[in-house]
């Protein structure tokens, strides 16, 4: 490990996403062709944050040239954060130095970018860092609504799954509540919903308040089910972004554990079952009998083989990350714009008020969002104000028109 640092290090952090191996492959090939030694740091920051520098893989063209078509990550991933305490950060810094790394490529989401920025600030140019944006959540603020890598593949695979669920719902006269991954934002849920043409999608951006009551969200689902019944259809599929867990009052969710980055561990909350129980109770009280099935999709999407979009996209990103660093670049997120490399300074992606990474939310003021609403079955405020529509809706329940209107008016507050 002695001598002047000159290696290219690659580390993947967070959860898997289709295309990680494409970045690793392209970056390794380009760095090797430029005469650099490349190492893959395994399992994210898990080991180096403990001072263990033995868990690394020597990367070269022979062991990376054909991995770009495979899902998963050949160097593993981990959510371990080196910022959890001073000792972990110190170990991480020293480990990077001991490994002889001069150029570090981080692959991950918004949390990883924040870690990359923190390390960059510490090294002050002595070790140059570039971040490649990876997340199926699509919530990193890239220009011109460019997707993060992995999102398009997750959308493709998720749409196939939900399409089959749609057919099952129709064949069995059931309602399905499908919870999809999506940290804070609803890009994936809404994307799948639009692609398949589901009955309803619920995303965090549609609720103005930070703390939303669980019952308010359940009433949105109830309204859709009742409206479908009034149209003579006893089945449907609702896709719900699990990012709603960050909007619902924590007291209604029970005890919620946090991950190493201080965020709610979505996987520990049985969100689908929680919604199903509440929805079952509310519908029975109104004299409505319907079978509800909850389904969570996420892990099926994260390590899927990348589709052609992500195959070519990640090769571009991996190549550009090496080109940027070896040409003297530092402290930036690597993106592509009109076929050209478009590095974005970490500082431009940090919210100055919160000090955290800027999150890209679904923009509700676009035709893209507008068209999604035109094809969904939702209870609207106008339904409650139209006497004929109100009468037809209330008839599906044991409520009077006045009771129905009072009950569902909360949705629009």
C-alpha positions in Angstrom: 0.0 0.0 0.0 3.0 2.2 0.3 3.9 4.9 -2.3 2.1 7.8 -3.9 -1.7 7.2 -4.0 -2.7 6.6 -7.6 -5.6 4.0 -7.6 -9.2 4.4 -8.7 -11.5 3.1 -6.0 -15.2 2.2 -6.7 -17.8 1.8 -3.9 -21.6 1.1 -4.2 -23.8 2.3 -1.3 -27.5 1.9 -0.4 -29.7 -0.7 -2.0 -29.1 -2.5 -5.3 -30.4 -0.9 -8.6 -30.2 -2.3 -12.1 -27.0 -1.0 -13.8 -24.5 -0.9 -10.9 -22.4 -3.5 -12.7 -22.5 -1.3 -15.9 -20.9 1.6 -14.1 -18.3 -0.7 -12.5 -17.5 -2.2 -15.9 -17.2 1.0 -17.9 -15.2 2.8 -15.1 -12.8 -0.1 -14.7 -12.2 -0.5 -18.5 -11.6 3.2 -19.0 -9.3 3.6 -15.9 -7.3 0.5 -16.9 -6.9 1.8 -20.4 -5.5 5.0 -18.9 -3.0 3.0 -17.0 -4.7 3.1 -13.5 -5.1 0.3 -11.0 -8.7 -0.2 -10.0 -10.1 -1.6 -6.8 -13.6 -2.3 -5.7 -14.4 -1.7 -2.1 -16.9 -4.4 -1.1 -20.1 -4.0 0.8 -20.2 -0.2 0.7 -18.7 1.5 3.8 -19.4 -1.6 6.0 -15.8 -2.7 6.4 -13.7 0.4 5.8 -15.8 2.3 8.4 -14.4 -0.3 10.9 -10.9 0.1 9.6 -10.8 -3.2 7.7 -9.1 -2.7 4.3 -8.9 -6.4 3.5 -12.4 -6.6 1.9 -11.5 -5.2 -1.5 -11.4 -6.7 -5.1 -8.9 -6.0 -7.7 -10.8 -4.9 -10.8 -9.6 -5.3 -14.4 -10.9 -5.7 -17.8 -11.0 -9.5 -17.6 -13.3 -9.7 -14.6 -15.6 -6.7 -15.5 -16.0 -6.6 -19.3 -19.2 -8.7 -19.4 -20.8 -7.9 -16.1 -22.8 -4.9 -17.4 -25.7 -7.1 -18.5 -26.2 -8.6 -15.0 -28.3 -7.3 -12.2 -27.0 -6.8 -8.6 -23.5 -5.5 -7.7 -20.3 -7.6 -8.1 -18.8 -5.5 -5.2 -21.9 -5.7 -3.1 -23.7 -2.8 -1.4 -24.5 -1.7 2.2 -26.4 1.1 4.0 -23.7 1.4 6.6 -22.9 5.1 7.1 -19.4 6.3 8.1 -21.1 9.4 9.5 -22.8 7.6 12.4 -20.0 8.5 14.8 -16.5 10.1 14.7 -14.7 6.8 14.9 -16.4 5.4 11.8 -15.6 8.5 9.8 -12.0 8.5 11.0 -11.7 4.8 10.0 -13.2 5.5 6.6 -10.8 8.3 5.9 -7.7 6.4 7.0 -8.8 3.3 5.1 -9.2 5.2 1.8 -5.7 6.6 2.3 -4.2 3.2 3.2 -5.7 1.6 0.1 -3.7 4.1 -2.0 -6.8 5.6 -3.6 -6.4 8.9 -5.4 -9.7 8.9 -7.3 -12.9 7.6 -5.7 -16.2 6.9 -7.5 -19.2 6.5 -5.3 -22.4 4.9 -6.7 -25.6 5.6 -4.8 -28.6 7.7 -4.1 -29.1 11.1 -2.4 -27.8 9.9 1.0 -24.6 8.5 -0.7 -24.1 11.8 -2.5 -24.2 13.6 0.8 -21.5 11.2 2.2 -19.4 11.8 -0.9 -19.6 15.5 -0.4 -18.6 15.2 3.2 -15.6 13.1 2.3 -14.7 15.5 -0.5 -14.8 18.4 2.0 -12.5 16.5 4.3 -9.9 15.6 1.6 -9.9 19.1 0.1 -8.8 17.8 -3.3 -6.1 15.4 -2.2 -8.5 12.6 -3.0 -10.8 13.4 -5.9 -14.4 12.2 -5.7 -17.2 11.8 -8.3 -20.6 10.5 -7.6 -22.8 8.4 -10.0 -26.5 8.8 -9.2 -28.2 5.4 -8.6 -31.7 4.9 -7.3 -34.9 3.3 -8.6 -36.7 6.0 -6.6 -35.6 8.6 -9.3 -35.5 11.3 -6.5 -32.1 12.9 -7.2 -32.5 16.4 -8.8 -30.9 15.8 -12.2 -31.4 18.4 -14.9 -34.2 18.3 -17.5 -35.9 15.5 -15.5 -33.2 13.0 -16.6 -33.8 9.8 -14.7 -31.4 8.2 -12.3 -30.0 4.9 -13.5 -32.0 1.9 -12.5 -35.3 3.7 -12.5 -36.3 2.8 -16.1 -35.5 -0.9 -15.5 -37.5 -0.9 -12.2 -40.4 0.8 -14.0 -40.3 -1.9 -16.8 -40.1 -4.9 -14.4 -42.7 -3.3 -12.0 -45.1 -2.6 -14.8 -45.0 -6.3 -15.9 -45.8 -7.4 -12.3 -48.6 -4.9 -11.8 -50.1 -5.7 -15.3 -50.5 -9.4 -14.2 -52.0 -8.2 -10.9 -54.5 -6.1 -12.9 -55.7 -9.2 -14.7 -56.0 -11.1 -11.5 -58.1 -8.4 -9.9 -60.4 -8.4 -12.9 -60.7 -12.2 -13.0 -61.4 -12.6 -9.2 -63.3 -9.4 -8.5 -60.7 -8.3 -5.9 -59.0 -5.1 -5.0 -55.2 -5.1 -4.7 -53.2 -2.6 -2.7 -49.7 -2.6 -4.3 -47.0 -0.8 -2.3 -43.9 0.2 -4.3 -40.5 1.4 -3.2 -39.9 5.2 -3.3 -38.0 7.1 -0.7 -40.0 10.4 0.0 -41.2 10.7 -3.6 -43.7 8.9 -5.8 -41.9 8.7 -9.2 -41.9 4.9 -9.4 -45.4 4.4 -8.1 -46.9 7.0 -10.5 -44.7 5.7 -13.4 -46.0 2.1 -12.9 -49.6 3.4 -12.4 -49.5 5.4 -15.7 -47.8 2.6 -17.7 -50.2 -0.1 -16.7 -53.3 2.1 -16.3 -54.2 1.1 -12.7 -57.3 2.4 -11.0 -55.5 4.7 -8.6 -52.1 5.8 -7.4 -51.3 7.5 -4.1 -48.0 9.4 -3.8 -46.6 11.7 -1.0 -46.6 14.8 -3.2 -50.4 14.9 -3.4 -50.6 15.7 0.4 -49.6 19.2 1.3 -49.1 18.6 5.0 -46.1 16.9 6.3 -48.1 14.9 8.8 -51.1 13.2 7.1 -53.5 11.1 9.1 -53.6 7.5 8.0 -57.4 7.7 7.9 -57.3 10.5 5.3 -55.3 8.3 3.0 -57.6 5.4 3.6 -60.6 7.6 2.7 -58.9 8.2 -0.7 -58.9 4.5 -1.2 -62.4 4.1 0.0 -63.6 6.8 -2.3 -62.1 5.1 -5.3 -63.6 1.7 -4.4 -67.1 3.2 -3.9 -66.8 5.2 -7.2 -65.8 2.0 -9.1 -68.8 0.2 -7.5 -71.1 2.9 -8.7 -69.8 2.3 -12.2 -70.6 -1.4 -11.9 -67.0 -2.6 -11.3 -66.1 -4.5 -8.1 -62.4 -4.7 -8.7 -59.4 -2.5 -9.0 -55.7 -1.9 -8.3 -54.2 0.9 -6.2 -50.5 1.6 -6.3 -49.2 3.3 -3.2 -45.7 4.8 -2.8 -44.1 3.6 0.4 -42.7 7.2 0.8 -46.2 7.9 2.3 -44.6 6.4 5.5 -42.7 9.7 5.8 -45.9 11.7 5.6 -48.1 9.7 7.9 -48.1 10.6 11.6 -45.4 8.3 13.2 -47.8 7.6 16.1 -50.2 5.8 13.8 -47.4 3.6 12.5 -46.3 2.3 15.9 -42.6 1.8 16.7 -40.5 2.6 13.6 -36.8 1.7 13.5 -34.3 3.9 11.7 -31.5 2.8 9.4 -27.8 3.8 9.7 -28.6 7.0 7.8 -31.3 8.0 10.3 -34.2 7.2 8.0 -37.3 5.1 8.6 -36.7 1.5 7.8 -39.6 1.0 5.4 -39.1 -2.8 5.3 -40.0 -3.0 9.0 -43.4 -1.5 8.5 -46.1 -3.8 7.1 -47.7 -0.9 5.3 -49.9 -2.9 3.0 -51.4 -4.9 5.9 -51.9 -1.8 7.9 -53.9 -0.2 5.1 -55.8 -3.4 4.4 -57.0 -3.7 8.0 -58.1 -0.1 8.2 -59.8 -0.2 4.8 -61.6 -3.5 5.6 -63.0 -2.0 8.8 -64.1 1.2 7.2 -65.9 -0.5 4.3 -67.6 -3.0 6.5 -69.0 -0.2 8.6 -70.6 1.2 5.4 -72.0 -2.2 4.5 -69.6 -2.9 1.6 -68.1 -6.3 1.2 -65.0 -6.7 -1.0 -61.9 -8.8 -0.8 -58.7 -6.8 -0.5 -55.2 -8.2 -1.1 -52.0 -6.3 -0.2 -48.8 -6.8 -2.2 -45.4 -5.2 -1.8 -43.0 -5.0 -4.8 -39.5 -3.7 -4.5 -36.9 -6.4 -4.1 -38.1 -7.9 -7.4 -37.0 -4.7 -9.1 -33.7 -3.8 -7.5 -31.4 -6.5 -8.9 -33.1 -7.1 -12.2 -30.9 -7.3 -15.3 -30.9 -3.8 -16.7 -33.0 -3.0 -19.8 -31.1 -1.4 -22.9 -31.8 2.1 -21.6 -29.9 1.5 -18.4 -27.2 -0.7 -20.2 -26.1 2.2 -22.4 -26.8 4.9 -19.8 -24.6 3.3 -17.1 -21.7 2.7 -19.6 -21.8 6.5 -20.3 -21.8 7.3 -16.6 -19.0 5.0 -15.7 -16.8 6.2 -18.5 -17.5 9.8 -17.8 -16.8 9.5 -14.0 -13.3 8.3 -14.8 -12.7 10.9 -17.6 -13.9 13.6 -15.2 -11.6 12.6 -12.3 -8.5 11.8 -14.4 -8.9 15.2 -16.2 -8.7 17.0 -12.9 -12.3 17.1 -11.8 -13.5 16.7 -8.3 -16.5 17.0 -5.9 -19.3 16.5 -8.5 -22.2 14.3 -9.5 -21.9 12.9 -13.0 -24.9 13.3 -15.3 -25.5 13.3 -19.0 -27.1 16.1 -21.0 -27.8 15.8 -24.7 -25.2 13.1 -25.0 -22.5 15.1 -23.2 -21.0 14.8 -19.8 -22.6 17.2 -17.4 -20.9 17.3 -14.0 -22.8 19.0 -11.3 -21.1 20.4 -8.2 -22.1 18.8 -5.0 -22.8 22.2 -3.5 -25.5 22.9 -6.2 -27.4 19.8 -5.0 -27.5 20.7 -1.3 -30.5 22.5 0.2 -28.9 25.5 2.0 -31.8 25.7 4.5 -31.7 22.0 5.6 -28.0 21.2 4.7 -29.3 18.0 3.1 -29.4 16.7 -0.5 -32.2 18.3 -2.6 -34.9 15.7 -3.3 -36.6 15.7 -6.7 -40.4 15.3 -6.1 -43.1 14.6 -8.7 -44.1 17.9 -10.2 -47.9 18.1 -9.9 -48.0 21.2 -12.1 -47.2 19.3 -15.3 -49.2 17.7 -18.1 -47.3 14.5 -17.3 -49.0 14.4 -13.9 -52.3 15.8 -15.2 -52.7 13.0 -17.7 -52.2 10.4 -15.0 -55.2 11.9 -13.1 -57.4 11.9 -16.2 -57.2 8.1 -16.4 -57.7 7.2 -12.7 -60.8 6.7 -10.8 -60.8 9.0 -7.8 -63.5 10.5 -5.7 -63.5 14.2 -6.7 -64.8 17.3 -4.8 -67.2 17.8 -7.8 -68.7 14.4 -7.1 -69.8 15.5 -3.7 -71.3 18.8 -5.0 -73.3 17.2 -7.8 -76.6 15.9 -6.4 -77.1 13.2 -8.9 -73.5 11.8 -8.5 -73.7 12.1 -4.7 -77.0 10.1 -4.7 -75.5 7.4 -6.9 -72.4 7.1 -4.7 -74.2 7.1 -1.4 -76.5 4.4 -2.7 -73.5 2.0 -2.7 -73.2 2.4 1.1 -75.5 2.6 4.2 -74.8 6.3 4.5 -77.2 9.1 3.7 -76.2 11.7 1.1 -75.4 14.1 3.9 -73.4 11.6 5.9 -71.5 10.5 2.8 -70.6 14.1 1.9 -69.5 14.9 5.5 -67.3 11.8 5.7 -65.5 12.2 2.5 -65.1 16.0 2.6 -62.0 15.5 4.8 -60.1 14.3 1.7 -60.2 17.8 0.2 -59.2 19.7 3.3 
